Amino acid sequence: MDLTVSVLLATFVLSVLALFVFIASMGKGLFGSGGDAAVQIFDSHELGIVEDPAATKAQRGSLQQAMDPLHEREQRTAQEVATRLRVDQSSSLVVGVCLTLSVLWLVLASVAGLIASFKLHLPDLWVEQAWITFGRIRPIHLNLVGYGWCSLAGIGVALWLVPRLLKTELVGARYALWGGALWTLGVAAGTVAIALGYSDGMEWLEYPWAIDILLVIGGALVGFPLWMTLLRRKVAHLYVSVWYIAAGLLWFPILFLVANWPGLHFGVQQATMNWWYGHNVLGLWFTPLGLAAAYYFIPKVLGKPIYSYNLSLLGFWSLAFFYSQVGGHHLIGGPVPSWLITISIVQSMMMVVPVFAVAINQHFTVLGNFRALLYSPTLRFIVLGAMFYTAASVQGSLQALRSVNTVTHFTHYTVAHAHLGLYGFFTLVMFGSIYFIMPRVMKWEWPYPWMISAHFWLVLGGFAIYFIGLSWGGWYQGLAMLDKDVPFMDSVRLTIPYLQARSVGGALMTLGHLVFALHFFMMGWKFGPRRLGAALLAAPDRTDAPARPRAGSTQPIQPRPSL
Amino acid sequence: MSIFARKYEMDELRLVVGAMLILSGATALLVVMPYLLLKDLPPPPGLKPYTALQLQGRQVYIANGCLYCHSQQPRDIAQAPDALRGWGRASVAADYAYDTPHLLGTMRTGPDLLNIGARQPSRDWQLGHLYAPRAYTPGSIMPAYPYLFEVRQGDARPGEVVVNLPPAHAKPGQVVVARAEALALVDYLISLDRTYPALKPLPTPGSAEKRAR
């Protein structure tokens, strides 16, 4: 046993050392300022100029005032503007399609989740039909959220970000379009399969393998164009967001293929594989996509580079290294080798390294500019999402500790935590990104700014009720289950009010999503009182700026900064 | 830009190599190692393979998502009072020798079921509980599964299994008959019994010869 412990310890120390040497080899001076690469997302003279296509004219004026009121407006070169236009144009169709599909899945997923939530405190609700029983509608909810909403929104955002960050037109947009379509078909087929009772029986891996093939081909058709674009890049530096997206596109297919390979896994090994996958799909797929978006939009909206480029390098590699090994903490107390659990707990604690690297970077970029949140709808969602990322990660590390896990494991507390990550962090970041991207894709402003506010406050209020209620109830549930003198049924009964609170919160969130979807489709059909068209491409409004050209042309009359 | 700076930048090659190395490390740890360690693990002598009907029942368990509320992994008494609730000793890897896909579960919205067959071996109870959970466990939030049963006026046909509900819940003149799925599921549930000892007794010198004799 001593030998095992010392071998494990030596391996751990060695691999962590190797990781840091590896990271150091790529940074030109760890913790220094980033220099070229960090400002690479800005065209010349774009630094200091705010950008938020989701903001109203007045908001944009205030935003610029809050950030850099004295900034001199300067012209970018015509070539830069032309490149940006061409590059955005190359991805706009496929991005629009992916985001539209993702919003449809979001609405369906919310409804499924809400039904599942109601069923937990109204167990005799809609029991006559098999397809809507709790045990089917719950995995339908999870898969619609994971593969429908989150993945397609993430893919859409990635397809938009990568060409922009590489200043290179998207290669093979047609294939990516087919990819998005096949992926959607897979999600639809998988949902029907679960509803009919054809499930592989593992969380996150319910879709039957025949349907998984659709997702594999669809994912490949999205991944190859993005990697081809990367190989043809016209920029010298790869920006942080590109690392995350490119790596995520490599990691996900491997995870998905290994996990879904029929006939390969068995018994307890399948359980460790299940959580290797279940945690990595969060850590190596959703998290990279979400962080990529946050790393681009926060500095872009504010018009200033991220706090420390090299810190982001540390954050990236340590995230990959530590996150990929934490899956075992889902099986603490289970029939699994104890070394595996211990490693996962240790790596869960080590997750504070990447989390603080990202947290310092993203929060210090915003620090001192919190007024900007008042004026930028995009930033409001994304900065809040980034805060939830820090919170969810720290909570996750603590939850992996044996003492805490003993209470929270098998309870609703874990469900609340999962929503802090995938909703509080990822979904909010996606909302912000969509608010930024869609005006560029559609060349149309969001018709009703009040709907953005309504969406924000509904989902925030709903989520607060959801998270606080369920965490609280879950913790009590865990304590009750650990007390041998408390009958098990008491641990069920005491959760009822908290489950009801969750339904209230979930209903508000769903309402928020309906507002968002309605607004999204109104924009799609070019509803709304104002048609700004290509005028969006004009400079940010300053209080002293002349009125922008109004409706009409589809091409910018005079290209200006802040495209 | 100096050559030095270029050399130490993040580029595609570093990205691919680094990302793949790290993922293979994690995969080796969490997927391959357990595979190698567990693939030749013999099933315990006390554990019987599932019958065809029990396997069908296991599919019904999966199809209806029982695993989203019920775990199948009692924890050690040092960690949690699972054994005191009658859920059984802490399970070991060999207990799952016939369990593919695994159904360890992540929630205990309901109790652990790894030993439900030992705890509640009555088919009548199991069938009735699936049909009307709250008739047996007041306050339960388990969904009722009426679609696994057939409710009819009059009598059951020969060969059909009638659900004997508690008198307060039975309606006069009406008979509740279990469908094949319900029977298979209950057969599977009753088969869940890992009460045999987890570890074989340690071999003592000469024990092999004794067994041979």
HADDOCK unambig.tbl for C-alpha pairs under 7 A between the chains (distance, minus, plus):
assign (segid A and resid 25 and name CA) (segid B and resid 8 and name CA) 5.99 0.50 0.50
assign (segid A and resid 26 and name CA) (segid B and resid 8 and name CA) 4.66 0.50 0.50
assign (segid A and resid 26 and name CA) (segid B and resid 9 and name CA) 5.12 0.50 0.50
assign (segid A and resid 26 and name CA) (segid B and resid 10 and name CA) 5.89 0.50 0.50
assign (segid A and resid 27 and name CA) (segid B and resid 8 and name CA) 6.61 0.50 0.50
assign (segid A and resid 27 and name CA) (segid B and resid 9 and name CA) 6.80 0.50 0.50
assign (segid A and resid 28 and name CA) (segid B and resid 5 and name CA) 6.96 0.50 0.50
assign (segid A and resid 28 and name CA) (segid B and resid 8 and name CA) 6.78 0.50 0.50
assign (segid A and resid 120 and name CA) (segid B and resid 141 and name CA) 6.23 0.50 0.50
assign (segid A and resid 121 and name CA) (segid B and resid 141 and name CA) 6.48 0.50 0.50
assign (segid A and resid 123 and name CA) (segid B and resid 141 and name CA) 5.28 0.50 0.50
assign (segid A and resid 123 and name CA) (segid B and resid 142 and name CA) 6.04 0.50 0.50
assign (segid A and resid 123 and name CA) (segid B and resid 143 and name CA) 4.74 0.50 0.50
assign (segid A and resid 124 and name CA) (segid B and resid 143 and name CA) 6.04 0.50 0.50
assign (segid A and resid 124 and name CA) (segid B and resid 144 and name CA) 6.41 0.50 0.50
assign (segid A and resid 127 and name CA) (segid B and resid 143 and name CA) 6.79 0.50 0.50
assign (segid A and resid 127 and name CA) (segid B and resid 144 and name CA) 6.19 0.50 0.50
assign (segid A and resid 127 and name CA) (segid B and resid 145 and name CA) 6.40 0.50 0.50
assign (segid A and resid 127 and name CA) (segid B and resid 146 and name CA) 6.82 0.50 0.50
assign (segid A and resid 128 and name CA) (segid B and resid 146 and name CA) 5.91 0.50 0.50
assign (segid A and resid 128 and name CA) (segid B and resid 147 and name CA) 5.79 0.50 0.50
assign (segid A and resid 129 and name CA) (segid B and resid 147 and name CA) 6.53 0.50 0.50
assign (segid A and resid 130 and name CA) (segid B and resid 147 and name CA) 6.41 0.50 0.50
assign (segid A and resid 135 and name CA) (segid B and resid 64 and name CA) 5.03 0.50 0.50
assign (segid A and resid 135 and name CA) (segid B and resid 65 and name CA) 3.71 0.50 0.50
assign (segid A and resid 135 and name CA) (segid B and resid 66 and name CA) 5.99 0.50 0.50
assign (segid A and resid 135 and name CA) (segid B and resid 68 and name CA) 6.38 0.50 0.50
assign (segid A and resid 136 and name CA) (segid B and resid 64 and name CA) 5.92 0.50 0.50
assign (segid A and resid 136 and name CA) (segid B and resid 65 and name CA) 5.81 0.50 0.50
assign (segid A and resid 197 and name CA) (segid B and resid 63 and name CA) 4.14 0.50 0.50
assign (segid A and resid 197 and name CA) (segid B and resid 64 and name CA) 6.47 0.50 0.50
assign (segid A and resid 198 and name CA) (segid B and resid 63 and name CA) 6.07 0.50 0.50
assign (segid A and resid 199 and name CA) (segid B and resid 62 and name CA) 6.81 0.50 0.50
assign (segid A and resid 199 and name CA) (segid B and resid 63 and name CA) 5.96 0.50 0.50
assign (segid A and resid 201 and name CA) (segid B and resid 62 and name CA) 5.28 0.50 0.50
assign (segid A and resid 201 and name CA) (segid B and resid 101 and name CA) 6.52 0.50 0.50
assign (segid A and resid 238 and name CA) (segid B and resid 10 and name CA) 6.87 0.50 0.50
assign (segid A and resid 238 and name CA) (segid B and resid 11 and name CA) 6.77 0.50 0.50
assign (segid A and resid 243 and name CA) (segid B and resid 15 and name CA) 6.97 0.50 0.50
assign (segid A and resid 247 and name CA) (segid B and resid 15 and name CA) 6.90 0.50 0.50
assign (segid A and resid 247 and name CA) (segid B and resid 19 and name CA) 6.25 0.50 0.50
assign (segid A and resid 266 and name CA) (segid B and resid 100 and name CA) 5.25 0.50 0.50
assign (segid A and resid 266 and name CA) (segid B and resid 101 and name CA) 6.52 0.50 0.50
assign (segid A and resid 267 and name CA) (segid B and resid 96 and name CA) 5.31 0.50 0.50
assign (segid A and resid 267 and name CA) (segid B and resid 97 and name CA) 5.99 0.50 0.50
assign (segid A and resid 267 and name CA) (segid B and resid 98 and name CA) 6.91 0.50 0.50
assign (segid A and resid 267 and name CA) (segid B and resid 99 and name CA) 4.99 0.50 0.50
assign (segid A and resid 267 and name CA) (segid B and resid 100 and name CA) 5.31 0.50 0.50
assign (segid A and resid 267 and name CA) (segid B and resid 101 and name CA) 6.50 0.50 0.50
assign (segid A and resid 267 and name CA) (segid B and resid 102 and name CA) 5.06 0.50 0.50
assign (segid A and resid 268 and name CA) (segid B and resid 93 and name CA) 5.83 0.50 0.50
assign (segid A and resid 268 and name CA) (segid B and resid 96 and name CA) 6.52 0.50 0.50
assign (segid A and resid 268 and name CA) (segid B and resid 102 and name CA) 6.58 0.50 0.50
assign (segid A and resid 269 and name CA) (segid B and resid 31 and name CA) 6.76 0.50 0.50
assign (segid A and resid 269 and name CA) (segid B and resid 34 and name CA) 5.29 0.50 0.50
assign (segid A and resid 269 and name CA) (segid B and resid 35 and name CA) 5.64 0.50 0.50
assign (segid A and resid 269 and name CA) (segid B and resid 38 and name CA) 6.89 0.50 0.50
assign (segid A and resid 270 and name CA) (segid B and resid 102 and name CA) 6.25 0.50 0.50
assign (segid A and resid 271 and name CA) (segid B and resid 102 and name CA) 6.10 0.50 0.50
assign (segid A and resid 272 and name CA) (segid B and resid 30 and name CA) 5.93 0.50 0.50
assign (segid A and resid 272 and name CA) (segid B and resid 31 and name CA) 6.47 0.50 0.50
assign (segid A and resid 273 and name CA) (segid B and resid 30 and name CA) 6.27 0.50 0.50
assign (segid A and resid 273 and name CA) (segid B and resid 31 and name CA) 5.17 0.50 0.50
assign (segid A and resid 276 and name CA) (segid B and resid 30 and name CA) 6.10 0.50 0.50
assign (segid A and resid 320 and name CA) (segid B and resid 22 and name CA) 6.74 0.50 0.50
assign (segid A and resid 321 and name CA) (segid B and resid 22 and name CA) 5.69 0.50 0.50
assign (segid A and resid 324 and name CA) (segid B and resid 23 and name CA) 6.58 0.50 0.50
assign (segid A and resid 324 and name CA) (segid B and resid 26 and name CA) 5.61 0.50 0.50
assign (segid A and resid 325 and name CA) (segid B and resid 26 and name CA) 5.18 0.50 0.50
assign (segid A and resid 333 and name CA) (segid B and resid 75 and name CA) 5.40 0.50 0.50
assign (segid A and resid 333 and name CA) (segid B and resid 76 and name CA) 6.97 0.50 0.50
assign (segid A and resid 334 and name CA) (segid B and resid 73 and name CA) 5.99 0.50 0.50
assign (segid A and resid 334 and name CA) (segid B and resid 75 and name CA) 6.42 0.50 0.50
assign (segid A and resid 335 and name CA) (segid B and resid 91 and name CA) 5.59 0.50 0.50
assign (segid A and resid 335 and name CA) (segid B and resid 92 and name CA) 4.55 0.50 0.50
assign (segid A and resid 335 and name CA) (segid B and resid 93 and name CA) 5.18 0.50 0.50
assign (segid A and resid 336 and name CA) (segid B and resid 93 and name CA) 6.54 0.50 0.50
assign (segid A and resid 406 and name CA) (segid B and resid 79 and name CA) 6.92 0.50 0.50
assign (segid A and resid 410 and name CA) (segid B and resid 106 and name CA) 5.22 0.50 0.50
assign (segid A and resid 410 and name CA) (segid B and resid 107 and name CA) 3.83 0.50 0.50
assign (segid A and resid 410 and name CA) (segid B and resid 108 and name CA) 4.90 0.50 0.50
assign (segid A and resid 411 and name CA) (segid B and resid 107 and name CA) 5.79 0.50 0.50
assign (segid A and resid 411 and name CA) (segid B and resid 108 and name CA) 6.24 0.50 0.50
assign (segid A and resid 411 and name CA) (segid B and resid 109 and name CA) 6.99 0.50 0.50
assign (segid A and resid 482 and name CA) (segid B and resid 80 and name CA) 5.53 0.50 0.50
assign (segid A and resid 482 and name CA) (segid B and resid 81 and name CA) 6.10 0.50 0.50
assign (segid A and resid 484 and name CA) (segid B and resid 81 and name CA) 5.58 0.50 0.50
assign (segid A and resid 484 and name CA) (segid B and resid 84 and name CA) 6.87 0.50 0.50
assign (segid A and resid 492 and name CA) (segid B and resid 109 and name CA) 6.61 0.50 0.50
assign (segid A and resid 493 and name CA) (segid B and resid 139 and name CA) 6.55 0.50 0.50
